[in-house]
Amino acid sequence: MNIQDPEIRNKVRAALGEISASMTRIEAEKDLIKEVVKKLSDETSIPKSVLNKSAKVYHKQNYKQQVEEYENFQQLYETLFN
């Protein structure tokens, strides 16, 4: 690694600038999601945690997988503590 090379330094600076801009967009999107969830929760009395989980499952389209994981968790927990 030769960070003294001006070409490499410029590449790194440019990449870090691009990454930072992307992180800024991600932060803004996360803020928007929080606002939408809060508003919907306030209007419907659905807990924010349920709305967030529903949004993630909807986005990933993995409802069946989530159900299977919960059933596995439920079975394990009941076996251990009931």
C-alpha positions in Angstrom: 0.0 0.0 0.0 1.5 3.3 -1.1 -0.8 6.0 0.2 1.9 8.6 -0.7 1.1 8.0 -4.4 -1.2 10.9 -5.4 -3.2 8.7 -7.7 -4.0 6.2 -5.0 -4.8 9.0 -2.5 -7.2 10.6 -5.0 -8.9 7.2 -5.6 -9.3 6.7 -1.9 -10.6 10.2 -1.3 -13.1 9.8 -4.1 -14.3 6.4 -2.9 -14.7 7.7 0.6 -16.7 10.7 -0.7 -19.0 8.3 -2.6 -19.4 6.1 0.4 -20.2 9.1 2.6 -22.9 10.3 0.2 -24.4 6.8 0.1 -24.4 6.7 3.9 -26.2 10.1 4.0 -28.9 8.7 1.7 -29.3 5.6 3.8 -29.7 7.8 7.0 -32.4 9.9 5.2 -34.3 6.8 4.2 -34.1 5.3 7.7 -35.5 8.6 9.1 -38.3 8.5 6.5 -39.2 4.9 7.5 -39.2 5.9 11.2 -41.6 8.8 10.4 -43.9 6.6 8.3 -44.0 3.9 11.0 -44.6 6.4 13.8 -47.5 8.1 11.9 -49.1 4.8 11.0 -48.7 3.5 14.6 -50.3 6.7 15.9 -53.2 6.4 13.5 -53.9 2.7 13.8 -52.6 1.8 17.3 -50.6 -1.0 15.8 -47.3 -1.2 17.8 -44.3 0.1 15.9 -42.4 -3.1 16.5 -45.2 -5.0 14.6 -45.2 -2.6 11.8 -41.4 -2.7 11.5 -41.4 -6.5 11.5 -44.2 -6.6 8.9 -42.4 -4.1 6.7 -39.2 -6.2 6.8 -41.0 -9.4 6.0 -42.9 -7.8 3.2 -39.7 -6.3 1.8 -37.9 -9.6 1.9 -40.9 -11.7 1.0 -39.9 -14.3 3.5 -43.1 -14.8 5.5 -42.9 -18.6 5.5 -39.3 -18.5 6.6 -40.2 -16.2 9.5 -43.1 -18.5 10.6 -40.8 -21.5 10.5 -38.2 -19.7 12.6 -40.7 -18.6 15.1 -42.2 -22.2 15.3 -38.7 -23.5 16.0 -38.1 -20.9 18.6 -41.5 -21.6 20.2 -40.8 -25.3 20.3 -37.4 -24.8 21.8 -38.6 -22.4 24.4 -41.5 -24.5 25.5 -39.3 -27.6 25.7 -36.9 -25.7 27.9 -39.2 -23.9 30.2 -42.6 -25.7 30.3 
